[in-house]
Amino acid sequence: MYYYFRSWQISGLWKRINRHVVEQERIKQDRFASPSVAIIDSQSIKNRERGLGVDSHKKIQGRKRHLVIDSLRLALAVMVSPANNHDACAAKMLLQKLALVGFKRMKIIIGDGAYEHLAEWLLEKLKWVLQVFKRSDTAKTPFEVLPQRWKVEMTISWLMWSRRLPLDYEADTKTSETFILIANIQFILRKT
């Protein structure tokens, strides 16, 4: 079993399956196969193996999962890095990965304040526009639902229901990324 998992991972088959399943789900929902808007965010997660970093903001020793999703909350691209990587640095690599996937209609990336310094780079390199939604300093409550950003938070929360994802057990970040893609594929297939 591990032989097939690993060979599919190395060949990129899991990524191709994810893209195909996402496109088919979008068509089923009366959308274009290629999304035009994506939402990006990250999640710090504890790790049981190596590749540790410390997210000093959240005080978590482990890794960060970076996700790009579409408006239907389907994962388009994922990346796992040490927790001490800044979101904007990892986002550059992740968004370049997303560009290679080949979603031709992609035009807008939505993110939080951690990504605001990427706007010029994103427009220059990938010809995409960055929309930043920040939490308001004048908010009446500590919790405020931000437009479109709640979708990526919801995706992160349902990923935690997958057996292997509440903690990062993997030694290799590529294996962690693959298990996130498998959870996304499983989520979509269970909806049908």
Order of alpha helices (4+ residues) and beta strands (2+ residues): alpha-alpha-beta-beta-beta-beta-alpha-beta-alpha-beta-alpha-alpha
